[in-house]
Amino acid sequence: MKFKKLTMLTILALFSQVVPAYTASAEMSMDEPVSSSIIQEESRLEAPANKEMKVEGKTDGSSVTEPKEDAVSGTKETATEEADTETTVITEGTVTGTVEEVTSNPEDQKTPVQTEENPVVPESPVVPEVPDILEVQPQSSSSQLILYYNSKKMVQDGVTYYAPQPLQVKNGVSYVPIRALVDRVGFRVLYNQATKETSIIQGNNELKFKTNSNKYKVNGVTKTMKGTSYQTQNTFMVPLTAITAALGIKYSVVNKSIVMNLSTKPIASFSISPSEVYAGQAVTYKVDGFSPKGLSIINERWEGKKDVFDAPGRFTIKYYVQDSSGTWSDPYSLTVNVLRPNQPPVALFVTDKEEYKMGELITYTDQSSDDEAIVKTEWNNNALAFFTPGPKTISLTVKDNKGLTNTYQKTIIITNETLYSLTEFNQLFTPIGDKFSFDGSTVPTWAKVNYSYTDYPSTLLRSNSPETVYKEGIVYKDIAVGNTRFLIHHKNNTGKKVKMYVVATNNNSATAILRTENLGFAGPSTIAQAAGKKAVERYFTTMQDDSKRTATTLKPGESKLILTDMSKTSMKQQEIISLLSDVYCDYPIEYNVVIIDENSDPLKVLYRLPILDRDGVHNRGTYPNATREITYSDRLGEKPERLVIGDNNDDPNLSGIDPMVGVEASNSGNFGVLYKITLERVAPNTLISFNPRGGTYTGYAMVNGEITPLYTDGAVRAPNEQAVLYRTGEYERKVEILLTAAPASSLPVNLLIAPLPSKN
């Protein structure tokens, strides 16, 4: 018996010399980190050197029975395993995550296919619980790690290791002990005590996991896992596919195991700058090679690399790196599309003639070109006509998207003969939406169009005082029913960023449906007239395309935000907003227009906001019947005439009330009133233009369905400028004009209707 025991100890000693050193690692609890440092690398636990191993049984190929101690619980059990070597058949997979069923006999063909989404969990095998012992298996394919379902066994390059917990499947997701897996793969593991995160580091890649979370970070970017990480018996378990997907590890499911293909080759990568490469241009290379095993990169090799590409075309560059073990990477390839060097644009234009009379229309045709894109065009002296004789030089400068410019100039001749005077020419040829100068002092002598009007129900809530707001509060508050129009125009001077809101409250016992029909909002802007002009343009645009039509349901006692375009962006100090909108509700609704800190919730702070005082200069009030229709049936255009808007005489101001202080109000300038002007008969060859009389004006009108600027590039100035609205042409026309005063512009204004000069 002593001889048999001595023999077994001798065999064990010899066996320990050929078995690799034990490298299975203990899992670290996320709740109880092993060190108090903020970031630390986990230590690897070596096998106890003095642990006894007791082996009893036969050596003739029959079963061996041995008591074993569970690595976690310490309990003992008896496991029976065949001493005969078991041959595992594995087929290499080429598609990540694909399922491959391998059979070595007819019975194997009955094994169901497993996937991460639809796993077939095998019956729990009897796993030999032999901690600290490595079992030599037949050599597997190089760079492969085999994990077995419901088993702690892991086979890598023919060597069997045991994890502290088995590969588990929960709700179709395979979970692995994170530390045991990365030990086998050869990555680093770090733990951050402050953030409670466990990191896996592979070269330049870093994965971060937290306990009881289905989120993880890949190089700082948060991603979602198929399952939720968890701890069991001080072992941190994570979804396997989170690691394989992030690090590009290919795997396949084979029978009752997962075969991971682990590449130990270094990985090459590089980039080129600039992103667009031109022939003859120097380029720089940024390399980024690393070893998944953490080895240093000692060598590199290039194919097709050039510091300067002499000609345009497509060129493929390959890059290899070698690690300190002597292993070369696969090539990293990048195809560079080398472009022809950017050429300056070509500026060019032609005129329809080389010689013109004074006052004769000149037609310019821009024929500039570029190999990419012209981004800026500047004309000099390109008048539509000249009114003095002699040579006239016109120039055109164009700029491309790379900053290169080119200029072309041409000289034409103006003769001593006159075709049209300056006034005649402007009346005939100034484009729609542009303006021209004239003697505005004659306008009051023109006959007035003695029109009549009808006002239709539409309640106007004009919130424009205080125009400059100095503190948070309610700038307007009233109740309205039916057709309701909002005109809101305010400037922030509170000293901080604020937002403006419209809160609608249903104080009725029935549910109300509030419909938004048209809405024009502009700002925040530091230029009041620019905001007012853009708001009117967008208001008319939504009439055409119905793009702002919405419906809001208000239950009894419920408050909601409406016209939310206004509250999407914060107003900085000195910034202005303008809003013009039509809504409808068949129940009386309480409306509150508020200005509050950008971070406040209007529905929560409304009840404690103060009502702000008027500024004494600007207008606020509720005005009924704010849609004014003007219809004129007599023929116009046979002599100069003018139609006056916003003068409080021919066009009286709306009368209303300031509901917040209970005083009468007059809508000076009739801002917020929508004018629907119909001129039933306008003679052939008639010019209709827009002439401010109270100051500068910038806005839009809609003429026969076309949105027309007043004027295109800025403001029309009183009293000596007019913007062209419409020309009738060769036939009598019906002309329909929609007009509403743009906030921050000046009233009154005149629509000028006059015959055109005869064409020569």
Residue pairs with C-beta under 8 A, 6 or more apart in sequence:
8 55
12 53
12 55
18 136
19 134
19 136
20 134
20 159
21 46
21 47
22 46
22 47
22 132
22 134
23 44
23 161
23 183
24 45
24 47
24 131
24 132
24 161
24 162
24 163
24 164
24 180
24 183
25 42
25 44
25 45
25 179
25 180
25 183
26 45
26 164
26 179
27 164
27 165
27 177
27 178
27 179
27 180
27 234
27 235
27 236
28 34
28 42
28 179
28 191
28 198
28 234
28 236
29 231
29 234
29 236
30 191
30 196
30 198
30 210
30 211
30 231
30 236
31 211
31 231
32 234
33 40
33 191
33 193
34 40
34 42
34 43
34 191
35 193
36 193
37 193
38 192
38 193
38 194
39 190
39 191
39 192
39 193
40 190
40 191
40 193
41 188
41 189
41 190
42 179
42 189
42 190
42 191
44 183
47 132
48 132
51 132
53 132
53 133
54 66
54 67
55 64
55 66
56 65
56 66
57 63
57 64
57 65
57 66
58 64
58 83
59 83
61 83
61 84
62 83
63 80
63 81
63 82
63 83
64 80
64 81
64 83
65 78
65 79
65 80
66 78
66 79
66 130
67 76
67 77
67 78
68 76
68 77
68 78
68 79
68 128
68 129
68 130
69 75
69 76
69 129
69 131
70 76
70 77
70 129
70 131
71 129
71 131
71 152
71 162
71 164
72 164
72 165
72 233
72 234
72 235
73 233
77 129
79 126
79 127
79 128
79 129
80 126
81 126
81 128
85 137
85 138
87 104
87 138
88 138
88 140
88 146
88 155
88 257
89 102
89 103
89 104
90 102
90 140
90 141
90 144
90 146
90 254
90 259
91 100
91 102
91 252
91 254
92 141
92 252
92 261
93 100
93 250
93 251
93 252
93 259
93 261
94 250
95 250
95 252
96 244
96 245
96 248
96 249
96 250
96 251
97 115
97 116
97 241
97 244
97 251
97 252
98 252
99 113
99 114
99 115
99 252
99 253
100 252
100 253
100 254
101 109
101 111
101 113
101 254
101 255
102 108
102 254
102 255
103 109
103 111
108 255
111 255
111 256
112 120
113 120
113 253
114 120
114 149
114 253
114 256
115 253
116 172
116 173
116 174
116 226
116 240
116 241
117 172
118 172
119 149
119 169
119 172
119 174
121 149
121 150
121 169
122 149
122 150
122 256
123 150
124 150
124 151
125 148
125 150
125 151
127 151
127 152
127 153
127 162
127 166
128 135
129 152
129 162
130 162
131 162
134 159
134 160
134 161
135 160
136 158
136 159
136 160
137 155
137 158
137 159
137 160
138 158
139 157
139 158
140 146
140 155
140 156
140 157
140 158
142 157
143 157
143 261
143 262
143 263
143 264
144 156
144 157
144 259
144 260
144 261
144 262
145 154
145 155
145 156
145 184
145 185
145 259
145 260
145 262
146 154
146 155
146 156
146 257
146 258
146 259
146 260
147 154
147 167
147 176
147 181
147 240
147 257
147 258
147 260
148 154
148 166
148 167
148 256
148 257
149 166
149 167
149 169
149 174
149 256
149 257
149 258
150 166
150 167
150 168
150 169
151 166
151 167
152 162
152 163
152 164
152 165
152 166
153 160
153 161
153 162
154 160
154 161
154 162
154 163
154 180
154 184
155 161
156 184
161 180
161 184
163 176
163 177
163 180
163 181
164 177
164 180
164 233
164 235
165 177
165 180
165 232
165 233
165 235
165 237
167 174
167 175
167 176
167 240
167 258
168 174
168 175
168 237
169 175
170 227
171 227
172 226
173 226
173 227
173 239
173 241
174 239
174 240
174 241
174 258
175 227
175 230
175 237
175 238
175 239
175 240
176 237
176 238
176 240
176 243
177 235
177 236
177 237
178 189
178 198
178 200
178 209
178 236
178 237
178 238
178 243
179 189
179 235
179 236
181 240
181 243
182 188
182 189
182 200
185 202
185 249
185 260
185 262
185 292
186 262
186 264
186 292
186 293
186 294
187 200
187 201
187 202
187 292
188 199
188 200
188 201
188 202
188 294
189 198
189 199
189 200
189 201
190 198
190 199
190 201
191 197
191 198
191 199
192 198
192 199
192 208
195 208
195 210
196 210
196 211
197 208
197 209
197 210
197 217
198 208
198 209
198 210
198 236
199 206
199 207
199 208
199 209
200 206
200 207
200 209
200 243
200 247
201 207
202 247
202 292
203 267
203 290
203 291
203 292
203 294
204 219
204 288
204 290
205 218
205 219
205 246
205 247
206 217
206 218
206 219
206 220
207 216
207 217
207 218
207 242
207 243
207 246
207 247
208 216
208 217
209 216
209 229
209 236
209 238
209 242
210 216
210 229
211 229
211 230
211 231
211 236
212 228
212 229
212 230
213 228
213 229
214 224
214 225
214 226
214 227
214 228
214 229
215 222
215 223
215 224
215 225
216 222
216 223
216 225
216 229
216 238
216 242
216 246
217 223
218 246
223 242
223 246
225 238
225 239
225 241
225 242
226 239
226 241
226 242
227 239
229 236
229 237
229 238
229 239
230 237
231 237
240 251
240 258
243 249
244 250
244 251
244 260
249 260
249 261
249 262
250 260
250 261
251 258
251 259
251 260
251 261
252 258
252 259
252 261
253 259
263 292
264 292
264 293
264 327
265 292
265 327
265 328
265 329
265 330
266 289
266 290
266 291
266 292
266 295
266 297
266 321
266 322
266 323
266 327
266 328
266 329
267 289
267 290
267 291
267 292
267 321
267 329
267 332
268 287
268 289
268 300
268 319
268 320
268 321
268 329
268 330
268 331
268 332
269 287
269 288
269 289
269 319
269 332
270 285
270 286
270 287
270 288
270 289
270 317
270 319
270 332
270 334
271 285
271 286
271 288
271 334
272 283
272 284
272 285
272 286
272 317
272 334
272 336
273 283
273 284
273 286
274 281
274 283
276 339
277 283
277 309
277 336
277 337
277 338
277 339
278 312
278 338
278 339
278 340
278 341
278 342
279 309
279 310
279 311
279 312
279 338
279 339
279 340
279 341
280 308
280 309
280 310
280 341
281 308
281 309
281 341
282 307
282 308
283 306
283 307
283 308
283 309
283 336
285 305
287 300
287 319
287 321
289 297
289 300
289 319
289 321
289 329
290 297
291 297
291 323
291 324
293 323
293 325
295 323
295 324
295 325
296 323
296 324
297 321
297 322
297 323
297 324
298 322
298 323
298 324
299 321
299 322
300 319
300 320
300 321
300 322
301 319
301 320
301 321
301 322
301 328
302 317
302 318
302 319
302 320
303 317
303 318
303 319
303 331
304 315
304 316
304 317
304 318
305 317
305 319
306 315
306 317
309 315
309 336
309 338
311 338
312 338
312 339
312 340
313 337
313 338
314 335
314 336
314 337
314 338
315 335
315 336
315 338
316 333
316 334
316 335
316 336
317 333
317 334
317 335
317 336
318 331
318 332
318 333
319 331
319 332
319 333
319 334
320 328
320 329
320 330
320 331
320 332
321 328
321 329
322 328
322 329
340 371
342 371
342 372
342 400
342 402
342 404
343 370
343 371
343 404
344 400
344 404
344 405
344 406
345 368
345 369
345 370
345 374
345 398
345 399
345 400
345 404
345 405
345 406
346 368
346 369
346 370
346 398
346 406
346 408
347 368
347 396
347 397
347 398
347 406
347 407
347 408
348 366
348 367
348 368
348 369
348 396
348 408
349 364
349 365
349 366
349 367
349 368
349 394
349 396
349 408
349 410
350 364
350 365
350 367
350 410
351 362
351 363
351 364
351 365
351 394
351 410
351 412
352 362
352 363
352 365
353 362
353 412
354 412
354 413
355 412
355 413
355 414
355 415
356 362
356 385
356 386
356 412
356 413
356 414
356 415
357 414
357 415
357 417
357 418
357 419
358 385
358 386
358 387
358 388
358 389
358 414
358 415
358 416
358 417
358 418
358 419
359 385
359 387
359 418
359 419
359 420
359 421
359 422
359 424
359 425
360 385
360 419
360 420
361 384
361 385
361 425
361 429
362 382
362 383
362 384
362 385
362 386
362 412
364 379
364 382
364 394
366 377
366 396
368 374
368 377
368 396
368 398
368 406
368 408
370 398
370 400
371 400
372 400
372 401
372 402
373 400
373 401
374 398
374 399
374 400
374 401
375 399
375 400
375 401
376 398
376 399
377 396
377 397
377 398
377 399
378 396
378 397
378 398
378 399
379 394
379 395
379 396
380 394
380 395
380 396
380 397
381 392
381 393
381 394
381 395
382 394
382 396
383 392
384 425
384 429
384 430
385 420
385 425
385 429
386 392
386 414
387 418
387 421
387 422
387 425
388 414
389 414
389 415
389 416
390 413
390 414
391 411
391 412
391 413
391 414
392 411
392 412
392 413
392 414
393 409
393 410
393 411
394 409
394 410
394 411
394 412
395 407
395 408
395 409
395 410
396 407
396 408
396 409
397 405
397 406
397 407
398 405
398 406
398 407
399 405
419 760
420 428
420 757
420 760
423 438
424 757
426 436
426 437
426 438
427 687
427 754
427 756
427 757
428 756
428 757
428 759
430 436
430 724
431 724
432 708
432 724
432 725
432 726
432 727
433 708
433 709
433 710
433 711
433 712
433 723
433 724
434 711
434 712
434 713
434 723
434 724
435 711
435 716
435 721
435 722
435 723
435 724
436 721
436 722
436 724
437 720
437 721
438 720
438 721
438 722
439 720
440 691
440 718
440 719
440 720
440 721
440 722
441 719
441 720
443 642
443 691
443 693
443 719
443 750
443 752
446 640
446 641
446 642
446 752
446 754
447 639
447 640
447 641
447 642
448 641
448 642
448 643
448 644
448 650
449 632
449 636
449 641
449 642
449 643
449 753
451 630
451 631
451 632
451 643
451 650
452 630
452 631
453 628
453 629
453 630
453 651
454 628
454 629
455 625
455 626
455 627
455 628
455 629
455 654
456 625
456 627
456 628
456 629
457 482
457 483
457 624
457 625
457 627
458 482
458 483
458 484
458 485
458 582
458 624
458 625
458 626
458 627
458 674
459 480
459 481
459 482
459 483
459 484
459 485
459 622
459 623
459 624
459 626
460 484
460 485
460 487
460 622
460 623
460 624
460 626
460 654
460 656
460 667
460 672
460 673
461 476
461 478
461 480
461 484
461 485
461 486
461 487
461 591
461 593
461 622
462 487
462 619
462 620
462 621
462 622
462 623
462 667
462 671
462 672
463 475
463 476
463 486
463 487
463 488
463 489
463 490
463 593
463 620
464 487
464 488
464 489
464 490
464 618
464 619
464 620
464 671
464 743
465 614
465 615
465 616
465 617
465 618
465 619
465 620
466 475
466 490
466 612
466 613
466 614
466 615
466 618
467 489
467 490
467 491
467 615
467 617
467 618
468 490
468 491
468 493
468 615
469 475
469 490
469 491
469 492
469 493
469 494
469 498
469 595
469 612
470 493
470 494
471 494
471 610
471 612
472 494
472 498
472 594
472 595
472 596
472 597
472 600
472 609
473 594
473 595
473 609
473 610
473 611
473 612
474 592
474 593
474 594
474 606
474 609
474 610
474 611
474 612
474 660
475 490
475 500
475 593
475 594
475 595
475 612
475 620
476 488
476 591
476 592
476 593
476 620
476 660
477 590
477 591
477 592
477 593
477 611
477 659
477 660
478 590
478 591
478 622
478 659
478 660
479 588
479 589
479 590
479 591
480 588
480 589
480 591
480 622
481 585
481 586
481 587
481 588
481 589
482 584
482 585
482 586
483 582
483 583
483 584
483 627
484 582
484 583
484 584
484 585
484 589
484 591
485 580
485 581
485 582
485 583
485 626
485 672
485 674
486 502
486 563
486 579
486 580
486 581
486 583
486 591
486 593
487 579
487 580
487 671
487 672
487 743
488 500
488 502
488 566
488 577
488 578
488 579
488 580
488 593
489 528
489 531
489 532
489 576
489 577
489 578
489 579
489 743
489 744
490 500
490 576
490 577
490 595
491 528
491 574
491 575
491 576
492 498
492 524
492 571
492 572
492 573
492 574
492 575
492 576
492 595
493 573
493 574
494 573
494 595
495 573
496 573
496 597
496 598
497 570
497 571
497 572
497 573
497 597
497 598
498 570
498 571
498 595
498 596
498 597
498 598
499 567
499 569
499 570
499 571
499 595
499 596
499 597
499 598
500 566
500 567
500 571
500 577
500 593
500 594
500 595
501 561
501 564
501 566
501 567
501 593
501 594
501 596
501 602
502 561
502 562
502 563
502 566
502 591
502 592
502 593
503 559
503 560
503 561
503 562
503 591
503 592
503 594
503 602
503 603
503 606
504 514
504 552
504 554
504 559
504 560
504 561
504 562
504 589
504 590
504 591
505 554
505 557
505 558
505 559
505 589
505 590
505 591
505 592
506 512
506 554
506 555
506 556
506 557
506 558
506 559
506 587
506 589
506 590
507 556
507 557
507 588
507 590
508 556
508 587
508 588
509 556
510 556
510 587
511 553
511 554
511 555
511 556
512 553
512 554
512 585
512 586
512 587
512 589
513 551
513 552
513 553
513 554
513 585
513 586
514 551
514 552
514 553
514 554
514 562
514 583
514 584
514 585
514 589
515 549
515 550
515 551
515 552
515 583
515 584
515 585
516 548
516 549
516 550
516 551
516 552
516 562
516 563
516 581
516 582
516 583
517 542
517 548
517 549
517 581
517 582
517 583
517 584
518 539
518 542
518 543
518 548
518 580
518 581
518 582
519 538
519 539
519 542
519 548
519 563
519 565
519 579
519 580
519 581
519 582
520 534
520 535
520 536
520 537
520 538
520 539
520 540
520 541
520 542
520 578
520 579
520 580
520 581
521 535
521 538
521 563
521 565
521 566
521 577
521 578
521 579
521 580
521 581
522 530
522 531
522 532
522 533
522 534
522 535
522 538
522 577
522 578
522 579
523 531
523 534
523 535
523 569
523 571
523 575
523 576
523 577
523 578
524 531
524 569
524 570
524 571
524 572
524 575
524 576
524 577
525 531
525 534
525 575
525 576
525 577
526 574
526 575
526 576
527 576
528 576
528 578
528 743
528 744
529 696
529 698
529 715
529 742
529 744
529 745
530 698
531 576
531 577
531 578
531 743
531 744
532 578
532 698
532 699
532 742
532 743
532 744
532 745
533 698
533 699
533 700
533 742
533 745
534 578
535 578
535 579
535 580
535 742
535 743
536 580
536 699
536 700
536 740
536 742
537 699
537 700
537 707
537 709
539 580
539 581
539 740
540 700
540 702
540 707
540 738
541 547
541 707
542 548
542 549
543 702
543 738
544 705
544 707
548 565
548 581
552 560
552 562
554 560
554 589
559 603
559 606
561 567
561 602
561 603
562 583
563 579
563 581
563 583
565 579
566 577
566 579
567 602
570 598
571 577
576 744
578 743
578 744
580 672
580 740
580 743
592 606
594 602
594 606
594 609
596 602
596 605
596 609
611 660
614 620
614 658
614 661
619 665
619 666
619 667
619 668
619 669
619 671
620 658
620 660
620 665
621 656
621 657
621 658
621 659
621 665
621 666
621 667
622 656
622 657
622 658
622 659
622 665
623 654
623 655
623 656
623 665
623 667
623 672
623 673
624 654
624 656
625 654
626 654
626 672
626 673
626 674
627 673
627 674
627 676
628 651
628 670
628 673
628 674
628 675
628 676
629 675
629 676
629 678
630 643
630 675
630 676
630 677
630 678
631 677
631 678
631 680
632 643
632 677
632 678
632 679
632 680
633 680
633 681
634 680
634 681
635 681
635 682
635 683
635 732
636 679
636 681
636 682
636 683
636 686
636 753
637 682
637 683
637 684
637 685
637 686
637 728
637 753
637 754
637 755
638 683
638 755
639 754
639 755
640 752
640 753
640 754
640 755
641 752
641 753
641 754
642 691
642 750
642 751
642 752
642 753
643 677
643 750
643 751
643 753
644 650
644 651
644 748
644 749
644 750
645 651
645 670
645 675
645 739
645 741
645 747
645 748
645 749
645 750
645 751
646 669
646 670
646 694
646 741
646 747
646 748
646 749
647 693
647 747
647 748
648 666
648 668
648 748
651 670
651 748
653 666
653 667
653 668
653 669
653 670
654 666
654 667
654 670
654 673
655 664
655 665
655 666
655 667
656 664
656 665
656 666
656 667
657 663
657 664
657 665
658 664
658 665
667 673
668 747
669 741
669 746
669 747
669 748
670 741
670 747
671 740
671 741
671 743
671 747
672 740
672 741
673 740
673 741
674 738
674 739
674 740
675 737
675 738
675 739
675 740
676 736
676 737
676 738
677 736
677 737
677 738
677 739
677 751
678 734
678 735
678 736
678 737
679 734
679 735
679 736
679 737
679 753
680 734
681 732
681 734
682 688
682 728
682 732
682 733
682 734
682 735
682 753
683 728
683 732
683 755
684 728
684 729
684 730
684 731
684 732
685 727
685 728
685 729
685 730
685 755
685 756
686 727
686 728
686 753
686 754
686 755
686 756
687 724
687 726
687 727
687 752
687 753
687 754
687 755
687 756
688 703
688 725
688 726
688 727
688 728
688 735
688 737
688 751
688 752
688 753
689 722
689 723
689 724
689 725
689 751
689 752
689 754
690 697
690 701
690 710
690 716
690 722
690 723
690 725
690 749
690 750
690 751
690 752
691 716
691 718
691 719
691 721
691 722
691 749
691 750
691 751
691 752
692 716
692 717
692 718
692 719
692 721
692 745
692 746
692 749
693 718
693 719
693 748
693 749
693 750
694 718
694 746
694 747
694 748
694 749
695 717
695 718
695 745
695 746
696 715
696 716
696 717
696 718
696 745
696 746
697 710
697 715
697 716
697 718
697 742
697 745
697 746
697 747
697 749
698 710
698 711
698 714
698 715
698 716
698 742
698 745
699 709
699 710
699 740
699 741
699 742
699 745
700 707
700 708
700 709
700 710
700 742
701 707
701 708
701 710
701 725
701 737
701 738
701 739
702 708
702 737
702 738
702 739
703 725
703 726
703 735
703 736
703 737
704 726
704 735
704 736
705 736
708 725
708 726
709 723
710 716
710 723
710 725
711 723
715 745
716 722
716 723
718 746
722 752
725 737
725 751
726 735
727 756
728 735
737 751
741 747
